[in-house]
């Protein structure tokens, strides 16, 4: 039996979340609903100008794949996460936060000089999340940061589409997929963000290679990936690159494909206040489910329920108690 249920790789970002208005986004020329890469000066400018806006969530160790791996771990999965932090206060915070969630990483590895990645998450009144990310040393995350032994001793490897924005990150994802294939480890990817599909599609296709075992995306990402406005056409296109997949549909639930049939997953109606982390939670809960004896329908139901709880509160995470209550 594998030591880890899931081995994740992606950016290490310390998240700060704030309330903004649509006018705020317009006045600072921020594109709503997308993740935009910015330099540190720009991020600093935004934080200074938005000072006084309510900061809802305490700092957390974020990054898309990290959120998913932490969710899987909080449900009870054994998990490992490969990332890169700097030798600074945020880097220490990040590793400590990861340790507290029960996720393994290279805690004793040499930390580089520089700045740990930071993500400013802006939430508008309609609960939409918009992110401005300064990658810091995460931009130089590369194949040498992989723990090949841990990866080979895992049931699934899971990488975020955001890695496509960095040449070394993209190469690390490709290497991780190849190592997984050589060691009979199942491969999974999240397309991460409509902007990744829009601007980096060839790179994503490179990361997917001849295909993955499991793909996660939302409806916008699916349509963009297939260059269509028709969901059925998008599903047909994704079947060509993924043996199984899950497409989240927001308030309409999700549709999952178990390799044989498409299964509609019901939504759980909540008043959404913050959509940040919903897709990450869906993926983490789903991976927990399928590595713990659940069918795709059961795992999809758990994931839908967990994602609905995340959007009903601020921040991308649930407490460990909330995870266990969902299982009960």
KEMARNU-355230 format. One record per residue (C-alpha): residue number from 1; residue in one letter; x, y, z. Coordinates in Angstrom, 1 decimal. Each point is the difference from the previous one (the first is absolute). Last residue first. Layout:
BEGIN
i NUM | aa A | x X | y Y | z Z
...
% end
This chain:
BEGIN
i 328 | aa X | x -20.3 | y 11.7 | z 9.7
i 327 | aa X | x 2.3 | y 0.8 | z -2.9
i 326 | aa X | x -1.1 | y 3.6 | z -0.1
i 325 | aa X | x 0.3 | y 0.3 | z 3.8
i 324 | aa X | x 3.7 | y -1.2 | z -0.4
i 323 | aa X | x 0.7 | y 2.8 | z -2.4
i 322 | aa X | x -1.7 | y 2.6 | z 2.2
i 321 | aa X | x 2.1 | y -1.2 | z 3.0
i 320 | aa X | x 3.2 | y 0.4 | z -2.1
i 319 | aa X | x -1.0 | y 3.6 | z -0.5
i 318 | aa X | x -1.0 | y 1.1 | z -3.5
i 317 | aa X | x 2.3 | y 1.8 | z -2.4
i 316 | aa X | x 0.0 | y 2.5 | z -2.9
i 315 | aa X | x -1.0 | y 3.1 | z 2.0
i 314 | aa X | x -3.3 | y 1.6 | z 0.8
i 313 | aa X | x -3.1 | y -2.1 | z 0.6
i 312 | aa X | x -2.8 | y -1.4 | z -2.1
i 311 | aa X | x 2.3 | y -0.7 | z -2.9
i 310 | aa X | x 2.0 | y -2.6 | z 2.0
i 309 | aa X | x -3.2 | y -1.8 | z 1.1
i 308 | aa X | x -1.2 | y -0.4 | z -3.6
i 307 | aa X | x 3.4 | y -1.4 | z -0.9
i 306 | aa X | x -0.3 | y -2.7 | z 2.7
i 305 | aa X | x -3.5 | y -1.0 | z -1.1
i 304 | aa X | x 1.1 | y -0.2 | z -3.7
i 303 | aa X | x 3.1 | y -2.0 | z 0.9
i 302 | aa X | x -1.9 | y -2.5 | z 2.1
i 301 | aa X | x -2.5 | y -0.4 | z -2.8
i 300 | aa X | x 2.7 | y -0.4 | z -2.6
i 299 | aa X | x 1.7 | y -2.6 | z 2.2
i 298 | aa X | x -3.2 | y -2.0 | z 0.3
i 297 | aa X | x -0.7 | y 0.2 | z -3.7
i 296 | aa X | x 3.6 | y -0.9 | z -0.9
i 295 | aa X | x -0.3 | y -3.0 | z 2.3
i 294 | aa X | x 1.6 | y 0.2 | z 3.4
i 293 | aa X | x 2.6 | y -2.4 | z 1.2
i 292 | aa X | x 2.4 | y 2.4 | z 1.8
i 291 | aa X | x 2.2 | y 1.1 | z -2.9
i 290 | aa X | x -3.1 | y 1.0 | z -2.0
i 289 | aa X | x -1.3 | y 2.1 | z 2.9
i 288 | aa X | x 3.2 | y 1.8 | z 1.0
i 287 | aa X | x 0.6 | y 0.9 | z -3.7
i 286 | aa X | x -3.6 | y 1.5 | z -0.1
i 285 | aa X | x 0.4 | y 1.9 | z 3.2
i 284 | aa X | x 3.3 | y 1.6 | z -1.2
i 283 | aa X | x -1.4 | y 0.8 | z -3.5
i 282 | aa X | x -3.2 | y 1.6 | z 1.3
i 281 | aa X | x 2.0 | y 1.9 | z 2.7
i 280 | aa X | x 2.2 | y 1.5 | z -2.7
i 279 | aa X | x -3.0 | y 0.9 | z -2.2
i 278 | aa X | x -1.6 | y 1.8 | z 2.9
i 277 | aa X | x 3.2 | y 1.7 | z 1.2
i 276 | aa X | x -1.2 | y 3.6 | z -0.4
i 275 | aa X | x -3.7 | y 0.0 | z -0.8
i 274 | aa X | x -0.7 | y 2.4 | z 2.9
i 273 | aa X | x -3.5 | y 1.1 | z 1.4
i 272 | aa X | x -2.2 | y -2.7 | z -1.6
i 271 | aa X | x -3.4 | y -0.5 | z 1.6
i 270 | aa X | x -0.3 | y -3.8 | z -0.1
i 269 | aa X | x -1.7 | y -2.5 | z -2.2
i 268 | aa X | x 1.7 | y -3.4 | z -0.2
i 267 | aa X | x 0.5 | y -1.0 | z -3.7
i 266 | aa X | x -0.8 | y -3.4 | z -1.4
i 265 | aa X | x 2.7 | y -2.0 | z -1.8
i 264 | aa X | x -1.0 | y -1.2 | z -3.5
i 263 | aa X | x 1.9 | y -3.2 | z -1.0
i 262 | aa X | x 1.4 | y -0.6 | z -3.4
i 261 | aa X | x 0.8 | y -3.6 | z -0.7
i 260 | aa X | x 2.8 | y -2.4 | z -0.7
i 259 | aa X | x 3.3 | y 1.6 | z 1.0
i 258 | aa X | x -1.4 | y 1.4 | z 3.2
i 257 | aa X | x -1.2 | y 3.3 | z -1.5
i 256 | aa X | x -1.1 | y 2.7 | z 2.3
i 255 | aa X | x -2.5 | y 2.8 | z -0.4
i 254 | aa X | x -0.3 | y 2.8 | z 2.6
i 253 | aa X | x -2.5 | y 2.0 | z 2.1
i 252 | aa X | x -2.2 | y 2.5 | z -1.7
i 251 | aa X | x 1.0 | y 2.8 | z 2.4
i 250 | aa X | x 3.5 | y -0.1 | z -1.4
i 249 | aa X | x 0.3 | y -2.5 | z -2.9
i 248 | aa X | x 3.1 | y -2.1 | z 1.1
i 247 | aa X | x 1.4 | y -2.3 | z -2.7
i 246 | aa X | x 1.5 | y -3.3 | z 1.4
i 245 | aa X | x 2.1 | y -2.3 | z -2.1
i 244 | aa X | x 1.0 | y -3.6 | z -0.9
i 243 | aa X | x 2.2 | y -1.5 | z -2.7
i 242 | aa X | x 1.2 | y 3.6 | z -0.9
i 241 | aa X | x 1.3 | y 1.4 | z -3.3
i 240 | aa X | x -2.6 | y -1.2 | z -2.6
i 239 | aa X | x -2.8 | y 0.0 | z 2.6
i 238 | aa X | x 0.7 | y 3.7 | z 0.4
i 237 | aa X | x -1.0 | y 0.7 | z -3.6
i 236 | aa X | x -3.3 | y -1.9 | z 0.3
i 235 | aa X | x -0.9 | y 1.8 | z 3.2
i 234 | aa X | x 0.7 | y 3.4 | z -1.7
i 233 | aa X | x -2.3 | y -0.9 | z -2.9
i 232 | aa X | x -2.7 | y -0.9 | z 2.5
i 231 | aa X | x 0.6 | y 3.3 | z 1.8
i 230 | aa X | x -0.6 | y 2.1 | z -3.1
i 229 | aa X | x 1.7 | y 3.4 | z -0.2
i 228 | aa X | x 3.1 | y -1.4 | z -1.7
i 227 | aa X | x 3.7 | y 0.4 | z -0.1
i 226 | aa X | x 0.5 | y -3.4 | z 1.8
i 225 | aa X | x 2.3 | y 1.3 | z 2.7
i 224 | aa X | x -2.1 | y 3.2 | z 0.2
i 223 | aa X | x -3.3 | y -1.9 | z 0.5
i 222 | aa X | x 1.6 | y -2.3 | z 2.7
i 221 | aa X | x 1.6 | y 3.0 | z 1.8
i 220 | aa X | x -3.3 | y 1.9 | z 0.0
i 219 | aa X | x -1.8 | y -3.1 | z 1.3
i 218 | aa X | x 2.4 | y -0.7 | z 2.9
i 217 | aa X | x 3.0 | y -2.3 | z -0.2
i 216 | aa X | x 1.3 | y -3.2 | z 1.5
i 215 | aa X | x 1.8 | y -2.8 | z -2.0
i 214 | aa X | x 0.7 | y -3.6 | z 0.9
i 213 | aa X | x 2.1 | y -2.7 | z -1.5
i 212 | aa X | x 2.0 | y 2.3 | z -2.2
i 211 | aa X | x 0.6 | y 0.1 | z -3.7
i 210 | aa X | x 2.7 | y -0.3 | z -2.7
i 209 | aa X | x 1.7 | y 3.2 | z 1.4
i 208 | aa X | x -2.2 | y 1.7 | z 2.6
i 207 | aa X | x 2.9 | y 2.5 | z 0.8
i 206 | aa X | x 0.6 | y 0.6 | z -3.7
i 205 | aa X | x -3.8 | y 0.7 | z -0.5
i 204 | aa X | x 0.2 | y 2.5 | z 2.9
i 203 | aa X | x 2.9 | y 1.7 | z -1.7
i 202 | aa X | x -1.9 | y 0.2 | z -3.3
i 201 | aa X | x -3.0 | y 1.5 | z 2.0
i 200 | aa X | x 1.9 | y 2.8 | z 1.7
i 199 | aa X | x -2.0 | y 3.2 | z -0.6
i 198 | aa X | x -3.6 | y -1.1 | z -0.1
i 197 | aa X | x 0.3 | y -3.2 | z 2.0
i 196 | aa X | x 2.1 | y 1.6 | z 2.7
i 195 | aa X | x -2.4 | y 3.0 | z 0.0
i 194 | aa X | x -3.0 | y -2.3 | z 0.6
i 193 | aa X | x 1.7 | y -1.2 | z 3.2
i 192 | aa X | x 1.3 | y -3.2 | z 1.7
i 191 | aa X | x 0.1 | y -2.5 | z -2.9
i 190 | aa X | x 0.3 | y -2.6 | z 2.8
i 189 | aa X | x 2.2 | y -3.0 | z -0.7
i 188 | aa X | x 0.0 | y -3.7 | z 1.0
i 187 | aa X | x 2.4 | y -2.9 | z -0.7
i 186 | aa X | x -0.2 | y -3.5 | z 1.4
i 185 | aa X | x 3.2 | y -1.5 | z 1.4
i 184 | aa X | x 1.2 | y -3.1 | z -2.0
i 183 | aa X | x 3.6 | y 0.9 | z 0.7
i 182 | aa X | x 1.1 | y 0.9 | z -3.6
i 181 | aa X | x -3.3 | y 2.0 | z -0.5
i 180 | aa X | x 0.5 | y 1.8 | z 3.3
i 179 | aa X | x 3.6 | y 1.0 | z -1.0
i 178 | aa X | x -1.3 | y 1.3 | z -3.4
i 177 | aa X | x -2.7 | y 2.0 | z 1.7
i 176 | aa X | x 2.4 | y 1.5 | z 2.5
i 175 | aa X | x 2.5 | y 0.8 | z -2.8
i 174 | aa X | x -2.8 | y 1.8 | z -1.9
i 173 | aa X | x -1.0 | y 1.9 | z 3.2
i 172 | aa X | x 3.6 | y 1.0 | z 0.7
i 171 | aa X | x 0.4 | y 1.2 | z -3.6
i 170 | aa X | x -3.0 | y 2.2 | z 0.4
i 169 | aa X | x 1.4 | y 1.4 | z 3.2
i 168 | aa X | x 3.4 | y 0.7 | z -1.6
i 167 | aa X | x -1.6 | y 1.9 | z -2.9
i 166 | aa X | x -2.3 | y 1.8 | z 2.3
i 165 | aa X | x -3.6 | y 0.9 | z -0.9
i 164 | aa X | x -1.0 | y -3.7 | z -0.5
i 163 | aa X | x 0.3 | y -0.7 | z 3.7
i 162 | aa X | x -3.4 | y 1.7 | z 0.4
i 161 | aa X | x -1.5 | y -3.2 | z -1.5
i 160 | aa X | x 0.3 | y -1.7 | z 3.4
i 159 | aa X | x 1.6 | y -3.4 | z 0.5
i 158 | aa X | x -1.3 | y -3.2 | z 1.6
i 157 | aa X | x 1.9 | y -3.2 | z 0.3
i 156 | aa X | x -2.2 | y -2.9 | z 1.1
i 155 | aa X | x 0.6 | y -3.3 | z 1.9
i 154 | aa X | x 3.4 | y 1.1 | z 1.4
i 153 | aa X | x 3.3 | y -1.8 | z 0.6
i 152 | aa X | x 1.5 | y 1.1 | z -3.3
i 151 | aa X | x -0.6 | y 3.6 | z 1.0
i 150 | aa X | x 1.5 | y -0.4 | z 3.4
i 149 | aa X | x 3.2 | y -1.5 | z -1.5
i 148 | aa X | x 0.2 | y 2.7 | z -2.7
i 147 | aa X | x -0.2 | y 2.9 | z 2.4
i 146 | aa X | x -0.3 | y 2.8 | z -2.6
i 145 | aa X | x 1.9 | y 3.3 | z 0.6
i 144 | aa X | x 2.5 | y -1.0 | z -2.7
i 143 | aa X | x -2.8 | y 0.1 | z -2.5
i 142 | aa X | x -0.5 | y 3.7 | z 0.4
i 141 | aa X | x -1.5 | y 2.7 | z 2.2
i 140 | aa X | x 1.6 | y 3.2 | z -1.2
i 139 | aa X | x -3.3 | y 2.0 | z -0.2
i 138 | aa X | x -0.7 | y -1.2 | z 3.5
i 137 | aa X | x 2.9 | y 2.2 | z 1.1
i 136 | aa X | x -2.3 | y 3.1 | z -0.2
i 135 | aa X | x -3.3 | y -0.9 | z -1.6
i 134 | aa X | x -1.7 | y 3.3 | z 0.4
i 133 | aa X | x -3.6 | y -0.7 | z -0.5
i 132 | aa X | x -3.0 | y 2.3 | z -0.6
i 131 | aa X | x -3.2 | y -2.1 | z 0.5
i 130 | aa X | x -3.6 | y 0.8 | z -0.7
i 129 | aa X | x -2.7 | y -2.0 | z 1.9
i 128 | aa X | x -3.7 | y 0.4 | z -0.8
i 127 | aa X | x -2.3 | y 0.0 | z 3.1
i 126 | aa X | x -2.5 | y 2.5 | z -1.7
i 125 | aa X | x 1.2 | y 2.6 | z 2.6
i 124 | aa X | x 3.6 | y -0.1 | z -1.5
i 123 | aa X | x 2.8 | y -2.0 | z 1.6
i 122 | aa X | x 3.6 | y 0.9 | z -0.6
i 121 | aa X | x 2.7 | y -2.7 | z 0.6
i 120 | aa X | x 3.5 | y 1.5 | z 0.2
i 119 | aa X | x 2.4 | y -2.9 | z -0.5
i 118 | aa X | x 3.6 | y -0.1 | z 1.3
i 117 | aa X | x 3.0 | y -2.0 | z -1.0
i 116 | aa X | x 2.9 | y -0.3 | z 2.4
i 115 | aa X | x 2.7 | y 2.6 | z -0.6
i 114 | aa X | x 3.6 | y -0.5 | z -0.8
i 113 | aa X | x 2.9 | y -2.1 | z 1.4
i 112 | aa X | x -0.6 | y -3.7 | z -0.3
i 111 | aa X | x -1.1 | y -2.5 | z 2.6
i 110 | aa X | x 2.0 | y -3.1 | z 0.4
i 109 | aa X | x -2.2 | y -3.0 | z 0.7
i 108 | aa X | x -0.9 | y -1.0 | z 3.6
i 107 | aa X | x -3.8 | y 0.1 | z -0.4
i 106 | aa X | x 0.1 | y -1.8 | z -3.4
i 105 | aa X | x -3.8 | y -0.5 | z 0.0
i 104 | aa X | x -2.5 | y -2.0 | z 1.9
i 103 | aa X | x -3.6 | y 1.2 | z 0.5
i 102 | aa X | x -1.5 | y -0.4 | z 3.5
i 101 | aa X | x -1.8 | y 3.4 | z 0.0
i 100 | aa X | x 2.4 | y 1.3 | z 2.7
i 99 | aa X | x 3.0 | y -0.9 | z -2.2
i 98 | aa X | x -1.3 | y 2.1 | z -2.8
i 97 | aa X | x -0.5 | y 3.0 | z 2.3
i 96 | aa X | x 3.5 | y -0.4 | z 1.3
i 95 | aa X | x 1.4 | y -0.1 | z -3.6
i 94 | aa X | x -1.9 | y 3.1 | z -1.0
i 93 | aa X | x 0.9 | y 2.0 | z 3.1
i 92 | aa X | x 3.7 | y -0.7 | z -0.4
i 91 | aa X | x -0.3 | y 1.1 | z -3.7
i 90 | aa X | x -2.0 | y 3.1 | z 1.0
i 89 | aa X | x 2.8 | y 1.0 | z 2.5
i 88 | aa X | x 2.7 | y -0.4 | z -2.6
i 87 | aa X | x 2.4 | y -2.6 | z -1.4
i 86 | aa X | x -2.1 | y -0.5 | z -3.1
i 85 | aa X | x -2.6 | y -2.6 | z -0.8
i 84 | aa X | x -0.2 | y -2.6 | z -2.8
i 83 | aa X | x -2.6 | y -2.7 | z -0.4
i 82 | aa X | x -0.5 | y -3.8 | z 0.2
i 81 | aa X | x -3.0 | y -1.2 | z 2.0
i 80 | aa X | x -0.5 | y -3.5 | z 1.5
i 79 | aa X | x -3.3 | y -1.5 | z 1.2
i 78 | aa X | x -1.5 | y -2.7 | z 2.1
i 77 | aa X | x -3.8 | y 0.2 | z -0.3
i 76 | aa X | x -2.2 | y 0.6 | z 3.0
i 75 | aa X | x -2.5 | y 2.6 | z -0.9
i 74 | aa X | x 2.4 | y 2.7 | z 1.1
i 73 | aa X | x 2.7 | y -1.5 | z -2.2
i 72 | aa X | x -2.2 | y 0.2 | z -3.1
i 71 | aa X | x -0.8 | y 3.6 | z 0.8
i 70 | aa X | x 3.7 | y 0.8 | z 0.6
i 69 | aa X | x 0.8 | y -1.6 | z -3.4
i 68 | aa X | x -2.6 | y 2.1 | z -1.7
i 67 | aa X | x 1.1 | y 3.3 | z 1.6
i 66 | aa X | x 3.6 | y -0.8 | z -0.9
i 65 | aa X | x -1.0 | y -0.6 | z -3.6
i 64 | aa X | x -1.5 | y 3.4 | z -0.2
i 63 | aa X | x 2.6 | y 2.0 | z 1.9
i 62 | aa X | x -0.5 | y 0.9 | z 3.6
i 61 | aa X | x 1.6 | y -0.2 | z 3.4
i 60 | aa X | x -2.4 | y 2.1 | z 1.9
i 59 | aa X | x 0.0 | y 3.5 | z 1.4
i 58 | aa X | x -3.2 | y 0.8 | z 2.0
i 57 | aa X | x -3.1 | y 0.3 | z -2.0
i 56 | aa X | x -2.3 | y 2.9 | z -0.1
i 55 | aa X | x 2.2 | y 3.1 | z -0.6
i 54 | aa X | x -2.4 | y 2.9 | z 0.0
i 53 | aa X | x 1.1 | y 2.8 | z -2.2
i 52 | aa X | x 2.0 | y 2.5 | z 2.0
i 51 | aa X | x 3.0 | y -0.2 | z -2.3
i 50 | aa X | x -1.2 | y -0.4 | z -3.6
i 49 | aa X | x 2.5 | y 2.6 | z -1.4
i 48 | aa X | x 2.9 | y -1.5 | z 2.0
i 47 | aa X | x -0.9 | y -3.6 | z -1.0
i 46 | aa X | x -0.3 | y 1.1 | z -3.6
i 45 | aa X | x 3.3 | y 1.8 | z -0.1
i 44 | aa X | x 1.8 | y -2.9 | z 1.7
i 43 | aa X | x -1.4 | y -2.4 | z -2.6
i 42 | aa X | x 1.3 | y 2.3 | z -2.8
i 41 | aa X | x 3.4 | y 0.3 | z 1.6
i 40 | aa X | x 0.2 | y -3.8 | z 0.5
i 39 | aa X | x -0.6 | y -0.8 | z -3.7
i 38 | aa X | x -3.4 | y -1.1 | z -1.3
i 37 | aa X | x -1.4 | y -3.3 | z -1.3
i 36 | aa X | x -3.8 | y 0.2 | z -0.6
i 35 | aa X | x -2.4 | y -2.6 | z 1.2
i 34 | aa X | x -3.4 | y 0.7 | z -1.5
i 33 | aa X | x -3.5 | y 0.8 | z 1.3
i 32 | aa X | x 0.2 | y 3.8 | z -0.7
i 31 | aa X | x 2.8 | y 1.5 | z -2.0
i 30 | aa X | x 1.7 | y 2.6 | z 2.2
i 29 | aa X | x 0.3 | y 3.6 | z -1.4
i 28 | aa X | x 0.5 | y 1.5 | z 3.4
i 27 | aa X | x -3.2 | y 2.2 | z -0.4
i 26 | aa X | x -1.9 | y -2.9 | z -1.5
i 25 | aa X | x 0.8 | y -2.4 | z 2.8
i 24 | aa X | x -0.9 | y 2.6 | z 2.7
i 23 | aa X | x -3.2 | y 0.7 | z -1.9
i 22 | aa X | x -1.0 | y -3.7 | z 0.1
i 21 | aa X | x 0.3 | y 0.4 | z 3.8
i 20 | aa X | x 2.7 | y -1.6 | z 2.2
i 19 | aa X | x 0.2 | y -2.3 | z 3.0
i 18 | aa X | x 3.4 | y -1.4 | z 0.8
i 17 | aa X | x 1.9 | y -3.3 | z 0.2
i 16 | aa X | x 3.7 | y -0.5 | z 0.7
i 15 | aa X | x 1.5 | y -3.2 | z -1.2
i 14 | aa X | x 3.5 | y -1.2 | z 0.5
i 13 | aa X | x 0.9 | y -1.8 | z -3.2
i 12 | aa X | x 2.0 | y -3.2 | z -0.6
i 11 | aa X | x -0.5 | y -0.9 | z -3.7
i 10 | aa X | x -0.7 | y -3.5 | z -1.2
i 9 | aa X | x 0.6 | y -3.7 | z 0.6
i 8 | aa X | x -2.2 | y -2.6 | z 1.6
i 7 | aa X | x 0.6 | y -3.6 | z 1.0
i 6 | aa X | x -3.2 | y -1.8 | z 0.9
i 5 | aa X | x -1.0 | y -3.2 | z 1.8
i 4 | aa X | x 3.5 | y -0.2 | z 1.5
i 3 | aa X | x 1.9 | y -3.0 | z 1.3
i 2 | aa X | x -1.2 | y -2.2 | z -2.9
i 1 | aa X | x -1.3 | y -3.5 | z 0.9
% end
